[in-house]
Amino acid sequence: MRQAQTNHFYFMKKKHILPIIALLISIISCNNPKEETDSSLSVRRTELRNKIKIQLGEAYDQPIPTATKQQLERGRALFDQICAPCHGHRGDGEGVNNDALIYKPSDLSDQEQAHFFSEQARLYIIMNGIEGTAMMSWKNMLPDADLHSVYLYTRTLIKE
């Protein structure tokens, strides 16, 4: 119980600063929005996947267990607060910050894109961010359990 209270307190202290940090990262990334061709996007994604495969090694293909109801509720609350400004509330990449970003945020609801990376890779991206984009690292901002809940919630956004 003490750990749960500590994690809740940790989040409550950071609750109001997280959206501000996300907004600041978005503003910093707002130089000149750049149109990206399908081929350049494909190259960037492939390079990122290869880098993550090296980082994760054998863990790259390990599945992530099914979410509990509490994890999904927590993940949704966090997603709405810190992810939706860029990725949109449906995860379709159509957030309110979208037009100001250099690279369009990922469409988390796109099945092809979702299956391009392994589950571990998608969690890795949430935790570590993507260099050169507005997708920042959250590993020093939120507890691992919260980041895991965000990832589990994003799985529910994938269109079947």
C-alpha angles and dihedrals in degrees: 000000000000091000091052091050091048092050091047091049090047090055094043090055090052096036098101098035097055096071090045091053091047090051093048092050089050092050092048089053093052102095106117117341108232128213109228122206121223090248095051090047090050091051092049092048093048092049090049092048091050091049092050092047089057092047095048099035112181091357090069094089099037111121123236115232123251116278126252120230090252092052091051092049091048091044093051093049091051093042091053091050104041109014106035095069087071106018097037127238090278091046091242095131092253101116125149091258093051098101093052097053126097092223123032111248117253119272098237091187094060109106095206092051093044092054094045089078125044120246090255090051093052090050089047090054092052091049099042105025126217117282115237094023137082089256098110130194113263098184094099094041103052135027116263091248090059093047089050089052091051090053092047090052092050088059088064090058095063111111112231 
